[in-house]
Amino acid sequence: MIQALLTSLACLTLAYGSAAASKPNIVLIFADDLGWQEPGFAGSDFLETPRLDQLAREGMVFRHAYASAGNCQPSRACMLSGQYTPRHGVYAVGSTDRGPKTLMRMIPVPNRPNLPPDTMMLGESLKAAGYATGFFGKCHMKDSKTGKSEHAGFDVIQHSKPGLNSDDPADPKAIFSITNAACEFIEANRERPFFAYIPHYAVHARLEGRAETQARFKDKPPGRLGHGHAMLGACLADMDTGIGMVLDKLKALGLEENTLVVFTSDNGSPHVTNEPLRGAKGGYYEGGIRVPMLARWPGVVSPGSTCDVPVTNVDFYPTFLAAAGAAASTATLDGESLLPLFKGGSALQRQAVFWHFPGYLDDPVLRGRDPVFRTRPVSVIRKGDWKLHLYHEEWQLDGGREKLATNRAAELYHLATDPGEHTDLAATDTAKRDELLEDLLAWMKSTSAPLPRQTNPEYNSKSSGKGGKKKKQAGKD
């Protein structure tokens, strides 16, 4: 009897071990405000990221990766819900009416501070698939009676205060306390599949770095991209060191071969130029939404490979479920699994990716469209090498489709030849403009994308904006 019981227990242990081994561990490292070519692997010769560069050599670099929104909070909401902004209503940090009210032609769609309570979050889906789940770092959305936070579904949670600077000279951005907590979680769950989500506060303002790291950049020339921001260099280098600690922990525990590691950022940079891309954080030109991204998964992703297929962070949710061999989520997911690209494929099933922002963000950016706002209400589509912006003030108030030739409602760019969005082709390639416009309008209808519908009674075209209410955010969120 006892021998039979021991044999049964042994069989169950072997079965569980086999099932656990078949599921890869997943580590998602999320930088804050890191621009598309600021890591060394992405092009910078001033900023130093040796451990990320190592990951790039060992994995795949995505050269057309995007955040699903132009700034922090909505980007995270999209990634962890797997849904575009119209489905959850998180469009901005705090408010969608940021800037001089007298220069807003329309009343913006209100912003949600958190995710709808019926949202099935990524952490919840991976936990249901048998994963231990840990959250280590920045959380922008809190639980309330009317909504969910990013923490939903995580077993272990450490550090959640937005914009944290620890004021500890040895760890000024909490990089190493976040990293140590993540490493402890990884070690504690080394015998079962785990999902470790590590959203850093770096490199969001206030930029800080350890004194010894700052010294490395004090007198360093800015390099060919003009990235000569010494404190950004120190902050990013410290984060890179923290990332290396996670990689070393995986290797020391023998978990490296069965772990998918994904690294990316939540939006474009507000710190240094994003050129040759146009714009910066908060806007929907390429500089605001294109981000660095890489993935390493030994035996699946070929070392030193690259991918030029447009991908966005809403793709992570279905990708991780597919990697885990989990049943399809009952949630509505707007992304697509990237496993075919990981395995060397050159295309996905979808034809386009989308963005929707029905509000206003203050503080203009270099080569922006507007002298006051980073963006006004806009929806965007990228389809193949083409990208179209539809500005809703002009679309609704200045004649719409019939006046497209003159009202500036639509902007069209061919990114393969014009990645910096210098030459608007909307008036010359009308066939391509209309094709993307129809696709964008159809997507907006399918997602019930809300639009500002009312003109703003406070609007004054002659106003300087100086008397308008302007909400300032730390780090230009």
C-alpha positions, 0 to 999 in steps of 0.5 A: 500500500505504502509503496503504491502510494509512493509510486503514485506520488512520484508519477504525479511529481514527474507529470507536474515537472514535465508540464512545468518544463513545457511552459517557458518562464516569462520575464517582461522588462519595461523601461519608462520614457526610453526612446527608440534608439537610446540603447546601444543596440538601437543606435546610441554611441553615447548611452551605454547598455552592455547587458541589453546589447548582449540580449540583442546579440542573443535574441531578436531586435524589433526595428518597427516596434510601437507603444500603443499610446504616446505616454505612460499610463495608456501604454501600460493599460493597453499592454496589460489588457491586450486592448487598444485605448477605445476599449478601456478608455485610458487615454492619458495621464490624469486628464485629456484636457491638458493645456489652454482651454481657450485653444481647444476647439472641442471638448475632449473625451474624458479619461479613465483613471484605471481599467474597467472592472470586467477587464481580464488582465494579463496577470490574471490570464497567466495565473489561470494558466498555472504561472506564479506572477510577480510585479516589481516596479511602477504601477500607474493605475490603482484599484477603485470601486469603478476600476482595476489596477495593473496589479490584478492577477499578481501574487507578489507585488513590490514598489507601486508608487508612480514617479518614485525616486528613492532618495537613496544615493546608492539606489536613486531610482529604486532600480536595485531594490526592484531588481533584487525583489524580482530576483528573489521571486525568480529564485523562489519559483524556479521549480514552476513556471513564472511571469516576472513583470519588471516596469522600471521607473527609469528613465522617467524624470527626475533623472538620477544615477549613482555617483560612480555611474554619473562620473562615467558620463561627465566629460563624454562627447555626445556622439553622432546622435546628439545624446549627450545627456549625462544624467540620462546616461547614468540613469540608463546605465544603472537600469542596464546593470539591474537588467544584467542582474536578472539575466545573471540570476536566470543563468545561475539557476539554470533557467536561461534556456527555458525563459522568454525575456522581452524588453521594451519601453512605454513611449518615445523619449522626452529627454533627447532628440528622437531624430530622424523620427519626428516628435516626442513622448505624448505625440503620435508621430513616430518619435512619440510611439516607436520604441526599442524592443527585443526578445530572447528565447533560446531554441525559438528565437534565432540569436542576432536576428532582426524583425521589421514587421510592425508590432505593438505592446498589445501583442504581448498578451496573446504572445505570452498565452501562446508561448504558455500553451494556454487556452485562448483568453475569453477577453477581447484581445486586439493584438496578435501572437508574435510567435510566428515572428519569433520563429523566423516568419516575415509577416503576421495575419493582420494588415494594420495597427492603430492608435486613438487619442480623443483629447489634448496634451500640452507642451509642444515638441520639436517638429510637432504639428502644433505650437501649443499642444503635443497632440490634439484629438487624433486617430492613426493607422499604420498599414505596411509602409504607410501611415495616416493621421486623422485629426478630428478637429478639422475632420468634424469642424472643417468640412470632413471628407469633402474638404480633405484637399484643404482642411489638413484633417489627414496627413499621409506618410510613406515610412519606408522612404520618409521615416521622419514624416517630413513629406505629407502625401495626403494631397498627392496620393489620394488613392492611398490616403482614401484606402487608409482612411476607410480602414481607419474609420472602419476600425474606429467603428468596430471598437466604438472609438469615442470622439469629441462631439461638441465644440468648446464654448471657451475656444477663442482663435485669437487667444494666446492661451496664456489665460487658459488653465494648463495642467503641468505634469512631472516629466511631461507625462 
